[in-house]
């Protein structure tokens, strides 16, 4: 799949933003006044910034409000609703903390649950697609929730929690890759089933429908990423999990180390999220012999 | 509404005969021609006369080689357009309701005025039947020529999809699959019509007919063979001398 920068930025940043909102909603850290303002400002910048980035890849963003109408069937629509509900409820909760030094506990809990629901809905936009076997698995949701919670724990300064989550996320990412590598073949998709001619013999693409490229090939048969995938996997997992984990375990976490760890994790998350798209194989490639 | 209808009164669709298709791409051209000038956004091309032309098409013809274990390889031309699936995954993922399947005849359509161009429906389609128009930013797909098949301004003979109307080899057929007595239903039953990627559970309405089995060349007695044998394998006399002389040159 084509790794569109807008979608990578959206999923990574808004994921971390909603993760941070989740921790703030639960009262970790329990901050008020200006400190609370700073935390909420960061969370909203990430969450809203990510959501805005996601509209950049739309062909007609001026109609984006229509995306709220189909929540009965569409995960993309549900994500919109969960995101707006989270942002509204956490705004009231945040205002209580910042301006009135009051923690509206129930509202915070609801906001935290909605934050998780938003991330889950984002993950299901990809996880629902049977056409992309690598994504079409519950580990996709686990992965997205893992990145969100880890980023949220790091940004909210829950160092102990972040340390555990960094280790767990490394494992989840590794498992996701290992299971995902086999799934396309396991599902039994081949040029034989794609053309229905598999029963007659070996099917091979002889001539594509056109000499140039097209939208389908650009969008769904992106193959450049697969060349350096193994190297990028190692770089990604080192940056987003192993090195931050080692730093947090060996050094006392001050603001400087904290900042370094957050930046490393973020860089690693961008690498692995790029791979999440670039490595995903769409079944339509079978019609193009790929 | 992007919920799928539980049942459609008609199931309009195509039968594509892989045995008869000669791969002339006339259906591709007819489709592009009709659908670029009818309803909605035209089917744009990018860099059409330049070095790397590309464009929006609703129907494309692929060509595959099938190599049976004990027979020579054969060429199969493979036209592919929207299959108007009963369980269309492209419809349910749409966040805006632009994508829908009609309850009356089962045609899957896009309301371009409501399409935000997110591209998720194209991701959800296994068959590559949806293409985002790069000029308009809206999703384009086969409409089964909905503006032809019910169009009373056209002569009756033209009230079928442009690809079917134009096919010179009769490889494309249009009809109602809900009616078991229809020509297309009978054709599918007779020739063993099949679904593409049935493992994905999309329940396509369009069916494909397999290539008919080819005759195999068999070793058999050729009555002319003895007469065509060389008469003399080691010729003597003048011919023998000529043969040797020519070889020596």
HADDOCK unambig.tbl for C-alpha pairs under 7 A between the chains (distance, minus, plus):
assign (segid A and resid 57 and name CA) (segid B and resid 118 and name CA) 6.88 0.50 0.50
assign (segid A and resid 58 and name CA) (segid B and resid 116 and name CA) 6.09 0.50 0.50
assign (segid A and resid 58 and name CA) (segid B and resid 117 and name CA) 5.09 0.50 0.50
assign (segid A and resid 58 and name CA) (segid B and resid 118 and name CA) 4.83 0.50 0.50
assign (segid A and resid 59 and name CA) (segid B and resid 116 and name CA) 5.86 0.50 0.50
assign (segid A and resid 59 and name CA) (segid B and resid 117 and name CA) 4.20 0.50 0.50
assign (segid A and resid 59 and name CA) (segid B and resid 118 and name CA) 6.50 0.50 0.50
assign (segid A and resid 59 and name CA) (segid B and resid 137 and name CA) 3.83 0.50 0.50
assign (segid A and resid 59 and name CA) (segid B and resid 138 and name CA) 6.17 0.50 0.50
assign (segid A and resid 60 and name CA) (segid B and resid 116 and name CA) 4.57 0.50 0.50
assign (segid A and resid 60 and name CA) (segid B and resid 117 and name CA) 5.70 0.50 0.50
assign (segid A and resid 60 and name CA) (segid B and resid 137 and name CA) 5.97 0.50 0.50
assign (segid A and resid 61 and name CA) (segid B and resid 116 and name CA) 5.94 0.50 0.50
assign (segid A and resid 63 and name CA) (segid B and resid 116 and name CA) 5.67 0.50 0.50
assign (segid A and resid 64 and name CA) (segid B and resid 116 and name CA) 6.17 0.50 0.50
assign (segid A and resid 66 and name CA) (segid B and resid 96 and name CA) 4.94 0.50 0.50
assign (segid A and resid 67 and name CA) (segid B and resid 95 and name CA) 4.62 0.50 0.50
assign (segid A and resid 67 and name CA) (segid B and resid 96 and name CA) 4.36 0.50 0.50
assign (segid A and resid 68 and name CA) (segid B and resid 95 and name CA) 6.78 0.50 0.50
assign (segid A and resid 68 and name CA) (segid B and resid 96 and name CA) 6.81 0.50 0.50
assign (segid A and resid 69 and name CA) (segid B and resid 95 and name CA) 6.75 0.50 0.50
assign (segid A and resid 69 and name CA) (segid B and resid 96 and name CA) 5.75 0.50 0.50
assign (segid A and resid 70 and name CA) (segid B and resid 1 and name CA) 6.92 0.50 0.50
assign (segid A and resid 70 and name CA) (segid B and resid 2 and name CA) 6.60 0.50 0.50
assign (segid A and resid 70 and name CA) (segid B and resid 95 and name CA) 5.12 0.50 0.50
assign (segid A and resid 70 and name CA) (segid B and resid 96 and name CA) 5.78 0.50 0.50
assign (segid A and resid 70 and name CA) (segid B and resid 97 and name CA) 6.03 0.50 0.50
assign (segid A and resid 73 and name CA) (segid B and resid 2 and name CA) 6.56 0.50 0.50
assign (segid A and resid 73 and name CA) (segid B and resid 3 and name CA) 6.26 0.50 0.50
assign (segid A and resid 73 and name CA) (segid B and resid 92 and name CA) 5.37 0.50 0.50
assign (segid A and resid 73 and name CA) (segid B and resid 93 and name CA) 6.58 0.50 0.50
assign (segid A and resid 74 and name CA) (segid B and resid 92 and name CA) 5.86 0.50 0.50
assign (segid A and resid 74 and name CA) (segid B and resid 93 and name CA) 4.57 0.50 0.50
assign (segid A and resid 74 and name CA) (segid B and resid 94 and name CA) 5.89 0.50 0.50
assign (segid A and resid 74 and name CA) (segid B and resid 95 and name CA) 5.34 0.50 0.50
assign (segid A and resid 75 and name CA) (segid B and resid 93 and name CA) 6.72 0.50 0.50
assign (segid A and resid 76 and name CA) (segid B and resid 95 and name CA) 5.64 0.50 0.50
assign (segid A and resid 77 and name CA) (segid B and resid 95 and name CA) 4.72 0.50 0.50
assign (segid A and resid 129 and name CA) (segid B and resid 124 and name CA) 5.70 0.50 0.50
assign (segid A and resid 130 and name CA) (segid B and resid 200 and name CA) 6.95 0.50 0.50
assign (segid A and resid 131 and name CA) (segid B and resid 124 and name CA) 6.02 0.50 0.50
assign (segid A and resid 131 and name CA) (segid B and resid 125 and name CA) 6.84 0.50 0.50
assign (segid A and resid 131 and name CA) (segid B and resid 126 and name CA) 5.40 0.50 0.50
assign (segid A and resid 193 and name CA) (segid B and resid 196 and name CA) 6.47 0.50 0.50
assign (segid A and resid 193 and name CA) (segid B and resid 197 and name CA) 5.01 0.50 0.50
assign (segid A and resid 194 and name CA) (segid B and resid 196 and name CA) 5.44 0.50 0.50
assign (segid A and resid 194 and name CA) (segid B and resid 197 and name CA) 4.85 0.50 0.50
assign (segid A and resid 195 and name CA) (segid B and resid 196 and name CA) 5.91 0.50 0.50
assign (segid A and resid 196 and name CA) (segid B and resid 194 and name CA) 6.94 0.50 0.50
assign (segid A and resid 196 and name CA) (segid B and resid 195 and name CA) 6.88 0.50 0.50
assign (segid A and resid 196 and name CA) (segid B and resid 196 and name CA) 5.56 0.50 0.50
assign (segid A and resid 200 and name CA) (segid B and resid 66 and name CA) 6.98 0.50 0.50
assign (segid A and resid 200 and name CA) (segid B and resid 68 and name CA) 5.73 0.50 0.50
assign (segid A and resid 201 and name CA) (segid B and resid 66 and name CA) 5.61 0.50 0.50
assign (segid A and resid 201 and name CA) (segid B and resid 67 and name CA) 4.94 0.50 0.50
assign (segid A and resid 201 and name CA) (segid B and resid 68 and name CA) 3.94 0.50 0.50
assign (segid A and resid 201 and name CA) (segid B and resid 69 and name CA) 6.22 0.50 0.50
assign (segid A and resid 202 and name CA) (segid B and resid 66 and name CA) 5.41 0.50 0.50
assign (segid A and resid 202 and name CA) (segid B and resid 67 and name CA) 4.98 0.50 0.50
assign (segid A and resid 202 and name CA) (segid B and resid 68 and name CA) 6.34 0.50 0.50
assign (segid A and resid 203 and name CA) (segid B and resid 64 and name CA) 6.59 0.50 0.50
assign (segid A and resid 203 and name CA) (segid B and resid 65 and name CA) 5.74 0.50 0.50
assign (segid A and resid 203 and name CA) (segid B and resid 66 and name CA) 4.59 0.50 0.50
assign (segid A and resid 203 and name CA) (segid B and resid 67 and name CA) 6.56 0.50 0.50
assign (segid A and resid 204 and name CA) (segid B and resid 64 and name CA) 5.58 0.50 0.50
assign (segid A and resid 204 and name CA) (segid B and resid 65 and name CA) 5.12 0.50 0.50
assign (segid A and resid 204 and name CA) (segid B and resid 66 and name CA) 6.42 0.50 0.50
assign (segid A and resid 205 and name CA) (segid B and resid 63 and name CA) 6.41 0.50 0.50
assign (segid A and resid 205 and name CA) (segid B and resid 64 and name CA) 4.57 0.50 0.50
assign (segid A and resid 205 and name CA) (segid B and resid 65 and name CA) 6.19 0.50 0.50
assign (segid A and resid 206 and name CA) (segid B and resid 63 and name CA) 5.49 0.50 0.50
assign (segid A and resid 206 and name CA) (segid B and resid 64 and name CA) 4.76 0.50 0.50
assign (segid A and resid 206 and name CA) (segid B and resid 65 and name CA) 5.58 0.50 0.50
assign (segid A and resid 207 and name CA) (segid B and resid 62 and name CA) 6.37 0.50 0.50
assign (segid A and resid 207 and name CA) (segid B and resid 63 and name CA) 5.00 0.50 0.50
assign (segid A and resid 207 and name CA) (segid B and resid 64 and name CA) 6.71 0.50 0.50
assign (segid A and resid 208 and name CA) (segid B and resid 62 and name CA) 5.24 0.50 0.50
assign (segid A and resid 208 and name CA) (segid B and resid 63 and name CA) 6.35 0.50 0.50
assign (segid A and resid 209 and name CA) (segid B and resid 60 and name CA) 5.82 0.50 0.50
assign (segid A and resid 209 and name CA) (segid B and resid 61 and name CA) 5.05 0.50 0.50
assign (segid A and resid 209 and name CA) (segid B and resid 62 and name CA) 4.53 0.50 0.50
assign (segid A and resid 212 and name CA) (segid B and resid 52 and name CA) 6.18 0.50 0.50
assign (segid A and resid 212 and name CA) (segid B and resid 53 and name CA) 6.26 0.50 0.50
assign (segid A and resid 212 and name CA) (segid B and resid 54 and name CA) 6.18 0.50 0.50
assign (segid A and resid 213 and name CA) (segid B and resid 54 and name CA) 5.95 0.50 0.50
assign (segid A and resid 214 and name CA) (segid B and resid 54 and name CA) 5.56 0.50 0.50
assign (segid A and resid 214 and name CA) (segid B and resid 55 and name CA) 6.46 0.50 0.50
assign (segid A and resid 215 and name CA) (segid B and resid 131 and name CA) 6.15 0.50 0.50
assign (segid A and resid 215 and name CA) (segid B and resid 132 and name CA) 6.74 0.50 0.50
assign (segid A and resid 216 and name CA) (segid B and resid 128 and name CA) 6.45 0.50 0.50
assign (segid A and resid 216 and name CA) (segid B and resid 131 and name CA) 6.69 0.50 0.50
assign (segid A and resid 283 and name CA) (segid B and resid 126 and name CA) 5.87 0.50 0.50
assign (segid A and resid 284 and name CA) (segid B and resid 126 and name CA) 5.49 0.50 0.50
assign (segid A and resid 284 and name CA) (segid B and resid 127 and name CA) 5.61 0.50 0.50
assign (segid A and resid 284 and name CA) (segid B and resid 128 and name CA) 5.67 0.50 0.50
